[in-house]
C-alpha cells in the first residue's frame, strides 16, 4: 500500500496510528500516536509529484537532516529522524498538541485568542530565540519561509518554529550588495515573471525575496515583522489576491501602522514591527539578537518584569543521539553517524545499541573485521539481543566463517523465536549449503512462531524451486499472495509456474490479474508478454512488450524479439523501428531488416 493512501485510524509501519491527516500544496503531514509509547508524533512527507527527480529527493533528505541537526530547543519543533517508508523519505517530528480545535498554528491561535501586548512580546522573544539557536548551529542561515502557519503553539502557550524545508545557508556578502543602488527599488519590475520564480510564501516574503535576489538573515527579519504585524493586528500587512499583487505591495506599498490597526498596543511595539518591515534590508534590524534585545527592553519597560527566556537548548539523551545516527547511516553518511554515536557513548558508554549500530555501519562499509569487533563489544553489555546475534551471524558469513555464522543465527532464533529476519538468514545459509531439506524445516518452524510469514513463504517457494517441486512452489506462492494480493511480481511468478505445469487457462487468469494491478517495471511487462506469447495471444503480448519498451530498458535481444513479434502480426513499420533499435544496441538483424523491408515495399501502392 502506498503510504499516501493511509486513512485516519490506520497504522504506519505497524506502529504509528494516524489521528489526523493534514494535506498542503506540496505534501502530507500525518498526525499520529506511537502505539508502543503513546508519544504523539508528526510524520511529514512530500507528494509523489515532487519526487519526480533524484535532485528533488536529495534536496528533501538534505533539508530534513539539517532540521534534525538543530537538535532540541523549546522554541523549535524537534525533528527526530528520517526513515524510508515504501522507498520514500519521511521525516519524524515533534507533534505539537494545541488546546485549539482549529489547529496548532499561530494563525489558528489568533482566531480564538486576543493576546495582550505582554503576550505578543513574549511570543516574539521566544520566536527570536528559536531563530538565534538555529543560527548558532548553522551560522548565517536563512529560513526563507517564516510565516504564521509555520509557528506552532501548544497547550503550554510556547511558540515553536516549524518547517525548515526551505532553509539555506548564505555566505557572508559584501555589505554594499544589498543597498538600494543594487536593488534599484524604483526600477520597472515584471511581477508576472517574478511570480513564477519566487520561493516562499507571498504574503510574508521580503522585497529582495520577491525580486529573487540573494538573501541574508535580514530577509527573515522582514518576514518576522509580518508575523508580528499579524500577531498585533490580527491582519496581514497586505491583503492581495494574487502573487503578483503581493510582490508589488512588498516592493512599493507602505503597510498601515499597527498602532492605527490596534490602538491597544504601544507606539514602541508598533515602531519595532515597522523597522522589521523596512523595504531596504540595511534599514531593518541587522540580526535576530538585536531584534530580541529590543523586544526584551520594551517588555521590561512595559511590565516591570523579566520575560521568560530559554538560555540553553535542551540537552539530548543518549538514545536521541542514536536516533540521529540512524538517520545519517540510512543515507550512507557514515562519518556523521559515527560522530553521533560518539556523543551517545559520552553520555552512556555502557549502552549496548551504540556498539550494535557501530557494527552495522562498519558492516555496510564492508569492514567486517571492525564490525565483528563492535558486535562482540556489544555482547558484553545487557540485554541478550536476538538482533545482535543475527548481525554477528551475518558478519561471520561475510567472512566465510559458516559454522560460527550458523551458531549465531540459531542463537538469535533461540532468544526470539518470532524474529522473521533470523529465520530468513538461516534459510538463505542452508540454501547456499544446498541443504534444502534443512531450509524447508527451518521455514516451517518459523511459520509456527512469527506474526508475519509473508517473506518466509517466498523463501519456501524458492526452496521448492531448487527441489524442482512445482506444485509445492505454487502452494507456497499462493499462501504468500493470500497475505499480499496485489504483488505483481508474485502474481507473474504464479502465472509462469502454471505454464510450466501446462495449465494455460490458470496462467492466463493470473496474467490478467497482474495486468489489473498495472505493472510498473520493464521486467513485469516483459514477463507478462511472455505469458501471452506462450498462450499464442500475439496481439496482447505485443501490447505488453510495447509498454515494456516505453520504459527505455531492454537489451538488443528483447528489441529483436519485439520486432519479430510485430512482423508476425504484419505490423511492418513497427517491426522496422524495433529492428533499428535492436541494431543500435548491437544486435545482428541484417536478415530481419531485409525481410521486413521487402514486406514494407510490397505493401506500398505503385
C-alpha positions as CSV (number, residue, x, y, z in Angstrom):
1,X,0.0,0.0,0.0
2,X,1.2,3.4,-0.8
3,X,1.7,5.3,2.4
4,X,-0.2,8.3,1.0
5,X,-3.4,6.2,0.8
6,X,-3.4,5.6,4.6
7,X,-6.6,6.7,6.3
8,X,-7.3,8.0,9.7
9,X,-7.1,5.2,12.2
10,X,-4.7,3.1,10.2
11,X,-1.1,2.3,11.2
12,X,2.1,3.4,9.5
13,X,4.8,0.8,9.9
14,X,2.5,-1.1,12.2
15,X,3.3,1.4,14.9
16,X,2.1,4.9,14.3
17,X,-1.7,5.3,14.5
18,X,-3.0,8.1,12.3
19,X,-5.2,10.5,14.3
20,X,-5.5,13.2,11.6
21,X,-4.1,14.0,8.1
22,X,-3.1,17.5,7.0
23,X,-2.5,18.0,3.3
24,X,-0.8,21.0,1.8
25,X,0.1,22.2,-1.6
26,X,3.3,20.1,-1.7
27,X,3.0,17.4,0.9
28,X,1.2,15.5,3.6
29,X,1.6,15.5,7.4
30,X,0.3,12.6,9.4
31,X,-0.6,13.5,13.0
32,X,0.0,10.2,14.7
33,X,0.4,8.4,18.1
34,X,3.1,5.8,18.7
35,X,1.0,2.9,19.9
36,X,4.0,1.5,21.8
37,X,4.9,4.6,23.8
38,X,1.7,6.7,23.4
39,X,4.0,9.5,22.3
40,X,2.5,12.0,19.8
41,X,4.5,12.1,16.5
42,X,4.0,14.1,13.3
43,X,5.2,12.3,10.1
44,X,5.9,14.5,7.1
45,X,6.5,13.6,3.5
46,X,6.0,15.2,0.1
47,X,3.6,14.4,-2.7
48,X,4.9,11.9,-5.2
49,X,4.8,14.7,-7.9
50,X,7.7,16.5,-6.1
51,X,9.8,13.3,-6.0
52,X,9.9,13.1,-9.8
53,X,13.7,13.6,-9.9
54,X,16.6,12.4,-7.8
55,X,17.6,16.0,-7.2
56,X,14.3,16.8,-5.5
57,X,14.5,13.7,-3.4
58,X,18.0,14.5,-2.3
59,X,17.0,18.1,-1.5
60,X,14.3,16.9,0.8
61,X,16.7,14.5,2.5
62,X,19.4,17.1,3.0
63,X,16.9,19.7,4.4
64,X,15.5,17.0,6.7
65,X,19.0,16.2,8.0
66,X,19.7,19.9,8.6
67,X,16.5,20.1,10.7
68,X,17.5,17.0,12.7
69,X,20.9,18.6,13.4
70,X,19.1,21.6,15.0
71,X,18.6,19.3,18.0
72,X,16.3,20.1,20.9
73,X,15.2,23.7,21.7
74,X,12.0,24.8,23.3
75,X,11.2,27.2,20.5
76,X,11.9,24.9,17.6
77,X,9.7,21.9,16.5
78,X,12.0,19.0,17.1
79,X,13.0,16.7,14.2
80,X,13.8,13.3,15.4
81,X,14.8,11.1,12.5
82,X,14.3,10.4,8.8
83,X,13.0,7.0,7.7
84,X,12.2,5.4,4.3
85,X,8.7,4.1,4.1
86,X,7.7,2.5,0.8
87,X,11.0,3.7,-0.6
88,X,10.1,7.3,0.1
89,X,11.7,9.5,2.8
90,X,9.6,10.5,5.8
91,X,10.6,13.0,8.5
92,X,9.5,12.2,12.0
93,X,8.7,15.3,14.0
94,X,7.6,16.5,17.4
95,X,3.8,16.8,17.3
96,X,2.6,20.0,18.9
97,X,-0.8,19.3,20.7
98,X,-2.9,22.5,20.8
99,X,-5.8,23.4,23.0
100,X,-7.4,24.9,20.0
101,X,-9.8,22.7,17.9
102,X,-8.8,24.6,14.8
103,X,-5.2,23.6,14.9
104,X,-1.8,24.4,16.3
105,X,-0.6,27.3,14.1
106,X,-0.3,30.9,15.2
107,X,-2.9,31.7,12.6
108,X,-5.3,29.2,14.3
109,X,-4.4,30.7,17.7
110,X,-5.4,34.2,16.6
111,X,-8.8,33.0,15.6
112,X,-9.7,32.2,19.1
113,X,-7.4,34.3,21.3
114,X,-6.9,38.0,21.8
115,X,-3.3,38.2,23.1
116,X,-2.2,41.1,25.3
117,X,0.9,43.2,24.3
118,X,2.8,41.4,27.0
119,X,1.9,38.0,25.5
120,X,2.8,39.3,22.0
121,X,6.2,40.5,23.2
122,X,6.8,37.2,25.0
123,X,5.9,35.3,21.8
124,X,8.3,37.5,19.8
125,X,11.1,36.9,22.2
126,X,10.5,33.1,22.1
127,X,10.5,33.0,18.3
128,X,13.7,35.1,18.1
129,X,15.4,32.7,20.5
130,X,14.5,29.8,18.2
131,X,16.0,31.5,15.2
132,X,19.1,32.6,17.2
133,X,19.6,28.9,18.2
134,X,19.3,27.8,14.6
135,X,21.9,30.4,13.7
136,X,24.3,29.1,16.3
137,X,24.1,25.6,14.9
138,X,24.3,26.8,11.2
139,X,25.9,30.2,11.1
140,X,24.4,32.6,8.6
141,X,21.4,30.5,7.8
142,X,18.1,31.8,6.3
143,X,14.8,30.1,6.9
144,X,13.1,31.7,3.8
145,X,9.5,30.7,4.8
146,X,8.8,32.3,8.2
147,X,5.0,32.8,8.4
148,X,2.1,32.5,10.9
149,X,1.3,29.0,9.7
150,X,4.9,27.8,10.5
151,X,4.7,28.9,14.1
152,X,3.1,26.2,16.2
153,X,1.6,26.8,19.7
154,X,0.8,24.0,22.1
155,X,-1.1,23.9,25.4
156,X,1.9,25.5,27.2
157,X,1.5,28.6,25.0
158,X,5.2,28.4,24.0
159,X,5.6,29.1,20.2
160,X,7.8,26.8,18.2
161,X,9.2,27.5,14.7
162,X,8.5,24.7,12.2
163,X,9.1,23.8,8.6
164,X,12.8,24.2,7.9
165,X,12.2,22.7,4.4
166,X,13.4,25.9,2.6
167,X,16.3,26.7,4.8
168,X,19.5,27.8,3.2
169,X,22.9,28.9,4.4
170,X,24.3,32.1,3.0
171,X,27.9,33.1,2.7
172,X,28.9,36.5,4.1
173,X,28.5,39.0,1.3
174,X,29.7,42.5,0.8
175,X,27.7,44.9,2.8
176,X,27.0,47.1,-0.2
177,X,25.4,44.3,-2.2
178,X,22.0,44.9,-0.6
179,X,21.9,48.7,-0.8
180,X,19.3,50.4,-2.8
181,X,21.9,51.1,-5.6
182,X,21.9,47.3,-6.1
183,X,18.2,46.7,-5.7
184,X,17.0,49.8,-7.6
185,X,13.7,49.8,-5.8
186,X,12.0,52.2,-8.2
187,X,13.1,50.3,-11.3
188,X,10.4,48.9,-13.6
189,X,9.6,45.4,-12.5
190,X,7.7,42.5,-14.1
191,X,5.6,40.9,-11.4
192,X,4.3,38.1,-13.6
193,X,7.9,37.0,-14.4
194,X,9.0,37.2,-10.8
195,X,5.9,35.3,-9.5
196,X,7.0,32.2,-11.4
197,X,10.5,32.1,-9.8
198,X,9.9,33.4,-6.3
199,X,10.3,31.0,-3.4
200,X,8.5,31.4,-0.1
201,X,5.0,32.5,0.9
202,X,4.0,35.7,-1.0
203,X,2.1,37.3,2.0
204,X,5.3,37.1,4.1
205,X,8.1,37.4,1.5
206,X,10.7,40.2,1.8
207,X,11.2,42.6,-1.1
208,X,14.5,41.0,-2.0
209,X,12.9,37.6,-1.9
210,X,10.2,38.9,-4.3
211,X,12.9,40.1,-6.6
212,X,14.7,36.7,-6.4
213,X,17.8,38.4,-5.1
214,X,20.4,36.8,-2.8
215,X,19.1,36.6,0.7
216,X,20.6,37.0,4.1
217,X,19.1,37.0,7.7
218,X,17.5,40.4,7.1
219,X,15.1,38.8,4.7
220,X,13.9,36.6,7.6
221,X,13.7,39.8,9.8
222,X,11.2,41.2,7.3
223,X,9.1,38.0,7.3
224,X,9.2,38.0,11.1
225,X,7.9,41.6,11.0
226,X,4.9,40.4,9.0
227,X,4.3,37.7,11.7
228,X,4.5,40.4,14.5
229,X,2.1,42.6,12.4
230,X,-0.3,39.7,12.2
231,X,0.1,39.0,15.9
232,X,-0.5,42.6,16.8
233,X,-3.4,43.4,14.5
234,X,-4.9,40.0,13.6
235,X,-4.5,41.1,10.0
236,X,-1.8,40.6,7.4
237,X,0.2,43.7,6.3
238,X,-1.2,43.4,2.8
239,X,-4.4,41.7,1.6
240,X,-3.9,40.7,-2.0
241,X,-5.5,38.1,-4.3
242,X,-2.5,37.2,-6.5
243,X,1.2,36.5,-6.1
244,X,1.9,39.4,-8.5
245,X,-0.1,41.9,-6.4
246,X,1.7,40.7,-3.3
247,X,5.1,41.3,-5.0
248,X,4.1,44.9,-5.9
249,X,2.8,45.5,-2.4
250,X,6.0,44.3,-0.7
251,X,8.1,46.4,-3.1
252,X,6.1,49.7,-3.1
253,X,3.3,49.9,-0.6
254,X,3.7,51.0,3.0
255,X,1.6,49.0,5.5
256,X,-0.8,50.8,7.7
257,X,0.7,51.4,11.2
258,X,0.0,48.5,13.6
259,X,-0.9,51.2,16.2
260,X,-3.7,52.5,13.9
261,X,-4.9,49.0,13.4
262,X,-4.8,48.2,17.1
263,X,-4.8,51.2,19.4
264,X,-4.3,48.7,22.3
265,X,-0.6,48.3,21.6
266,X,2.2,50.8,22.4
267,X,3.8,53.0,19.8
268,X,7.2,51.4,20.7
269,X,6.0,47.9,19.7
270,X,4.4,49.4,16.6
271,X,7.7,51.0,15.7
272,X,9.6,47.8,16.2
273,X,7.3,46.0,13.8
274,X,7.7,48.7,11.1
275,X,11.5,48.7,11.5
276,X,11.5,44.9,10.7
277,X,9.4,45.7,7.6
278,X,11.5,48.4,6.1
279,X,11.8,47.9,2.3
280,X,15.6,48.2,2.4
281,X,17.5,45.5,4.3
282,X,20.0,47.9,5.7
283,X,17.3,49.8,7.5
284,X,16.0,46.8,9.4
285,X,17.5,45.1,12.5
286,X,20.8,43.6,11.4
287,X,20.1,40.3,13.1
288,X,17.7,38.5,15.4
289,X,19.8,39.1,18.5
290,X,19.4,42.9,18.0
291,X,15.7,42.5,17.5
292,X,15.4,40.2,20.5
293,X,17.3,42.7,22.7
294,X,14.9,45.4,21.6
295,X,11.8,43.3,22.4
296,X,13.3,42.4,25.9
297,X,13.9,46.0,26.7
298,X,10.4,47.0,25.8
299,X,8.9,44.0,27.6
300,X,10.7,45.1,30.8
301,X,9.7,48.7,30.4
302,X,6.1,47.8,29.8
303,X,5.6,45.2,32.5
304,X,8.4,45.8,35.1
305,X,9.0,42.1,34.8
306,X,11.6,39.8,33.2
307,X,10.5,37.8,30.1
308,X,10.9,34.0,30.0
309,X,14.0,33.2,28.1
310,X,15.3,29.7,27.5
311,X,19.0,30.3,27.7
312,X,20.3,26.8,26.7
313,X,19.0,24.1,24.4
314,X,17.6,21.0,26.0
315,X,20.5,18.5,26.2
316,X,19.9,15.4,24.1
317,X,19.8,12.0,25.7
318,X,22.0,9.1,24.5
319,X,19.0,7.4,22.7
320,X,18.3,10.6,20.8
321,X,21.9,10.8,19.5
322,X,21.5,7.1,18.5
323,X,18.3,8.0,16.6
324,X,20.1,10.8,14.8
325,X,22.9,8.4,14.0
326,X,20.4,6.0,12.4
327,X,19.2,8.8,10.1
328,X,22.7,9.5,8.9
329,X,23.5,5.8,8.5
330,X,20.3,5.2,6.5
331,X,21.6,7.8,4.0
332,X,25.1,6.3,3.9
333,X,26.6,9.3,5.7
334,X,28.7,7.2,7.9
335,X,31.2,9.8,9.3
336,X,28.3,11.8,10.7
337,X,26.6,8.7,12.0
338,X,29.7,7.6,13.9
339,X,30.1,11.1,15.3
340,X,26.5,11.0,16.7
341,X,27.3,7.6,18.2
342,X,30.4,9.0,19.9
343,X,28.2,11.7,21.5
344,X,25.9,9.0,22.7
345,X,28.8,7.0,24.2
346,X,30.0,10.0,26.1
347,X,26.6,10.1,27.9
348,X,26.1,6.3,28.3
349,X,29.2,4.3,27.4
350,X,27.6,1.0,28.6
351,X,24.7,1.3,26.2
352,X,24.6,-1.9,24.0
353,X,22.9,-0.3,21.0
354,X,25.7,2.2,20.5
355,X,28.1,-0.7,19.7
356,X,25.4,-2.6,17.8
357,X,24.9,0.4,15.4
358,X,28.7,1.0,15.1
359,X,28.9,-2.6,14.0
360,X,26.1,-2.2,11.4
361,X,27.8,0.9,10.0
362,X,31.1,-1.0,9.6
363,X,29.2,-3.9,8.1
364,X,27.7,-1.5,5.5
365,X,31.2,-0.2,4.8
366,X,32.2,-3.9,4.3
367,X,34.8,-3.5,7.0
368,X,33.8,-6.9,8.5
369,X,36.8,-7.1,11.0
370,X,35.7,-3.8,12.7
371,X,32.1,-4.8,12.5
372,X,32.9,-8.1,14.3
373,X,34.9,-6.2,16.9
374,X,31.9,-3.9,17.6
375,X,29.4,-6.7,17.8
376,X,31.5,-8.6,20.2
377,X,31.9,-5.5,22.3
378,X,28.1,-5.1,22.3
379,X,27.7,-8.7,23.6
380,X,29.5,-7.6,26.8
381,X,26.5,-5.3,27.7
382,X,23.0,-6.4,28.6
383,X,20.4,-7.3,27.5
384,X,20.6,-10.5,25.5
385,X,19.7,-9.5,22.0
386,X,18.4,-11.5,19.0
387,X,19.2,-8.7,16.7
388,X,22.8,-8.6,17.9
389,X,23.3,-12.3,17.3
390,X,21.7,-12.1,13.9
391,X,24.2,-9.4,12.8
392,X,27.1,-11.4,14.3
393,X,25.9,-14.3,12.2
394,X,25.8,-12.2,9.0
395,X,29.2,-10.8,9.7
396,X,30.7,-14.3,10.2
397,X,29.1,-15.4,7.0
398,X,30.5,-12.4,5.2
399,X,33.9,-13.6,6.4
400,X,33.1,-17.1,5.1
401,X,33.0,-18.5,8.7
402,X,30.0,-20.6,8.1
403,X,29.9,-22.6,11.4
404,X,30.2,-19.5,13.6
405,X,27.6,-17.8,11.5
406,X,25.2,-20.8,11.8
407,X,25.6,-20.9,15.5
408,X,24.9,-17.2,15.9
409,X,21.8,-17.4,13.8
410,X,20.5,-20.3,15.8
411,X,21.2,-18.3,19.0
412,X,19.1,-15.4,17.5
413,X,16.2,-17.7,16.9
414,X,16.5,-19.2,20.5
415,X,16.4,-15.7,22.0
416,X,13.5,-14.5,19.9
417,X,11.6,-17.3,18.2
418,X,9.3,-14.8,16.5
419,X,12.2,-13.0,14.7
420,X,11.4,-13.4,11.0
421,X,14.7,-12.0,9.7
422,X,16.7,-14.6,11.7
423,X,14.7,-17.4,10.0
424,X,15.3,-15.8,6.6
425,X,19.1,-15.6,7.2
426,X,19.2,-19.2,8.4
427,X,17.2,-20.4,5.4
428,X,19.5,-18.5,2.9
429,X,22.5,-20.1,4.5
430,X,21.1,-23.6,4.2
431,X,20.2,-22.8,0.5
432,X,23.8,-21.7,0.0
433,X,24.9,-25.0,1.5
434,X,22.5,-26.9,-0.7
435,X,20.8,-28.3,2.4
436,X,17.3,-27.7,1.1
437,X,15.5,-30.1,3.4
438,X,17.0,-28.2,6.4
439,X,16.0,-25.0,4.8
440,X,12.4,-26.3,4.5
441,X,12.4,-27.4,8.1
442,X,13.6,-24.0,9.3
443,X,10.9,-22.2,7.4
444,X,8.1,-24.4,8.6
445,X,9.3,-24.0,12.2
446,X,9.4,-20.2,11.7
447,X,5.9,-20.1,10.4
448,X,4.6,-21.5,13.7
449,X,6.0,-18.6,15.7
450,X,6.3,-15.4,13.6
451,X,3.4,-13.0,13.2
452,X,4.1,-12.1,9.5
453,X,5.0,-15.2,7.5
454,X,4.9,-13.5,4.0
455,X,8.7,-13.4,3.5
456,X,9.0,-17.0,4.8
457,X,6.5,-18.3,2.2
458,X,8.5,-16.5,-0.6
459,X,11.7,-18.3,0.6
460,X,9.8,-21.6,0.9
461,X,8.7,-21.2,-2.7
462,X,12.5,-20.7,-3.6
463,X,13.4,-23.8,-1.7
464,X,10.8,-25.9,-3.6
465,X,12.0,-24.3,-6.9
466,X,15.5,-25.6,-6.1
467,X,14.0,-29.0,-5.3
468,X,12.0,-28.9,-8.6
469,X,8.7,-29.4,-6.9
470,X,6.4,-27.0,-9.0
471,X,3.2,-27.9,-7.2
472,X,4.6,-27.2,-3.7
473,X,6.2,-24.0,-5.1
474,X,2.8,-22.9,-6.3
475,X,1.2,-23.6,-3.0
476,X,3.8,-21.6,-1.2
477,X,3.3,-18.6,-3.6
478,X,-0.5,-18.8,-3.1
479,X,0.0,-18.7,0.7
480,X,2.2,-15.5,0.2
481,X,-0.4,-14.0,-2.2
482,X,-3.1,-14.6,0.4
483,X,-1.3,-12.0,2.6
484,X,-0.3,-9.6,-0.2
485,X,-2.9,-9.9,-3.0
486,X,-1.5,-7.0,-5.2
487,X,2.1,-8.1,-5.5
488,X,2.6,-8.1,-9.3
489,X,5.9,-9.9,-9.3
490,X,4.4,-12.8,-7.3
491,X,1.3,-12.9,-9.5
492,X,3.5,-13.2,-12.6
493,X,5.6,-15.9,-10.9
494,X,2.5,-17.9,-10.2
495,X,1.4,-17.5,-13.8
496,X,4.8,-18.8,-15.1
497,X,4.6,-21.9,-12.7
498,X,1.1,-22.6,-14.2
499,X,2.6,-22.5,-17.7
500,X,5.3,-25.0,-16.6
501,X,2.5,-27.2,-15.2
502,X,0.8,-26.9,-18.6
503,X,-2.2,-25.1,-17.1
504,X,-2.6,-22.4,-19.7
505,X,-6.1,-21.3,-18.6
506,X,-4.8,-20.7,-15.0
507,X,-1.7,-18.9,-16.3
508,X,-3.9,-16.5,-18.3
509,X,-6.1,-15.9,-15.3
510,X,-3.0,-14.8,-13.3
511,X,-1.7,-12.8,-16.2
512,X,-4.9,-10.8,-16.4
513,X,-4.9,-10.3,-12.6
514,X,-1.3,-8.9,-12.9
515,X,-2.4,-6.5,-15.7
516,X,-5.3,-5.2,-13.5
517,X,-2.6,-4.0,-11.0
518,X,-0.8,-2.0,-13.6
519,X,2.8,-3.3,-13.5
520,X,5.4,-0.5,-13.4
521,X,8.7,-2.2,-14.2
522,X,10.2,-3.4,-17.5
523,X,10.7,-6.9,-16.1
524,X,7.0,-7.2,-15.1
525,X,5.7,-6.2,-18.5
526,X,8.2,-8.4,-20.3
527,X,7.2,-11.4,-18.2
528,X,3.5,-10.6,-18.8
529,X,4.2,-10.5,-22.6
530,X,5.9,-13.9,-22.4
531,X,2.9,-15.4,-20.8
532,X,0.6,-14.1,-23.5
533,X,3.1,-15.2,-26.2
534,X,3.2,-18.8,-24.9
535,X,-0.6,-18.8,-25.0
536,X,-0.4,-17.7,-28.7
537,X,-2.1,-14.4,-27.9
538,X,0.3,-12.4,-30.1
539,X,-1.7,-9.1,-30.0
540,X,-1.8,-8.9,-26.2
541,X,1.8,-10.0,-26.0
542,X,2.8,-7.2,-28.4
543,X,0.9,-4.6,-26.3
544,X,2.6,-5.7,-23.1
545,X,6.1,-5.6,-24.7
546,X,5.4,-2.2,-26.3
547,X,4.8,-0.9,-22.8
548,X,8.0,-2.6,-21.6
549,X,9.8,-0.9,-24.4
550,X,8.5,2.5,-23.3
551,X,10.4,2.2,-20.0
552,X,13.6,2.6,-22.1
553,X,15.0,-0.6,-20.7
554,X,15.6,-3.9,-22.5
555,X,18.6,-5.3,-24.4
556,X,19.2,-5.9,-28.1
557,X,17.6,-9.4,-28.0
558,X,14.4,-8.0,-26.5
559,X,14.0,-5.5,-29.3
560,X,14.9,-8.1,-31.9
561,X,12.2,-10.4,-30.5
562,X,9.7,-7.5,-30.3
563,X,10.5,-6.7,-34.0
564,X,9.9,-10.3,-34.9
565,X,6.6,-10.3,-33.0
566,X,5.3,-7.3,-34.9
567,X,6.5,-8.9,-38.1
568,X,4.4,-11.9,-37.4
569,X,1.4,-9.6,-36.8
570,X,2.1,-7.9,-40.1
571,X,2.9,-4.6,-38.5
572,X,5.9,-4.0,-40.7
573,X,6.5,-0.3,-39.8
574,X,6.6,-1.1,-36.0
575,X,8.8,-4.2,-36.8
576,X,11.2,-1.9,-38.8
577,X,11.5,0.6,-35.9
578,X,12.2,-2.1,-33.3
579,X,14.7,-3.7,-35.6
580,X,16.6,-0.4,-35.9
581,X,16.6,-0.1,-32.1
582,X,17.9,-3.7,-31.7
583,X,20.7,-2.8,-34.2
584,X,21.6,0.3,-32.2
585,X,22.1,-1.9,-29.2
586,X,24.4,-4.3,-31.0
587,X,22.1,-7.0,-32.5
588,X,22.8,-8.7,-35.8
589,X,19.5,-8.0,-37.5
590,X,20.5,-7.6,-41.1
591,X,18.5,-10.6,-42.3
592,X,15.5,-9.5,-40.3
593,X,15.7,-6.0,-41.7
594,X,15.9,-7.2,-45.3
595,X,12.8,-9.4,-44.7
596,X,10.9,-6.6,-43.1
597,X,11.9,-4.1,-45.8
598,X,10.8,-6.5,-48.5
599,X,7.3,-6.7,-46.8
600,X,7.2,-2.9,-46.4
601,X,7.9,-2.4,-50.1
602,X,5.3,-5.0,-51.1
603,X,2.7,-3.1,-49.1
604,X,3.2,0.2,-50.9
605,X,0.8,1.2,-53.7
606,X,2.6,1.6,-57.0
